[in-house]
Amino acid sequence: MSEIKPNEVYTTEETQKLLKISNSTVKRLLKSGLLRANKVGKQYRILGHELLQMLSPDIDRKATAAYQKIKSKTKDNLKNW
């Protein structure tokens, strides 16, 4: 099983393979707004963060909180530098 990386950018094909769903399901998720993506040219690009948020909001919240904590500590350390 592949790991979904929060900062990775995935195509709809890669998303389809990661989530083990059909192409039409990916399109339906995009149209309904359950899965957010950016359109680049004629193709969609989906952040791993969006996939994690859709699959497991609790894990995503914990990961985001941990990231924000590290970010804030780094900012504080840079101020003193």
MOQUI-V923000 format. One record per residue. N is the residue number from 1. SS is DSSP state (H for helix, E for strand, L for the rest). NEAR is the number of other C-alpha atoms within 10 Angstrom. Layout:
# MOQUI-V923000
((N & SS & NEAR) (N & SS & NEAR))
This chain:
# MOQUI-V923000
((1 & L & 5) (2 & L & 7) (3 & L & 7) (4 & L & 17) (5 & L & 13) (6 & L & 16) (7 & L & 10) (8 & L & 11) (9 & E & 17) (10 & E & 19) (11 & E & 14) (12 & H & 17) (13 & H & 14) (14 & H & 13) (15 & H & 21) (16 & H & 17) (17 & H & 13) (18 & H & 15) (19 & H & 14) (20 & L & 10) (21 & L & 12) (22 & L & 13) (23 & H & 14) (24 & H & 10) (25 & H & 12) (26 & H & 17) (27 & H & 15) (28 & H & 13) (29 & H & 14) (30 & H & 17) (31 & H & 11) (32 & H & 9) (33 & L & 10) (34 & L & 14) (35 & L & 18) (36 & L & 18) (37 & L & 19) (38 & E & 11) (39 & E & 10) (40 & E & 8) (41 & L & 7) (42 & L & 5) (43 & E & 11) (44 & E & 17) (45 & E & 19) (46 & E & 21) (47 & E & 20) (48 & H & 18) (49 & H & 19) (50 & H & 19) (51 & H & 23) (52 & H & 18) (53 & H & 16) (54 & H & 15) (55 & H & 13) (56 & L & 11) (57 & H & 13) (58 & H & 12) (59 & H & 12) (60 & H & 18) (61 & H & 13) (62 & H & 11) (63 & H & 15) (64 & H & 14) (65 & H & 12) (66 & H & 12) (67 & H & 12) (68 & H & 12) (69 & H & 12) (70 & H & 12) (71 & H & 12) (72 & H & 12) (73 & H & 12) (74 & H & 11) (75 & H & 12) (76 & H & 11) (77 & H & 10) (78 & H & 9) (79 & H & 8) (80 & L & 6) (81 & L & 6))
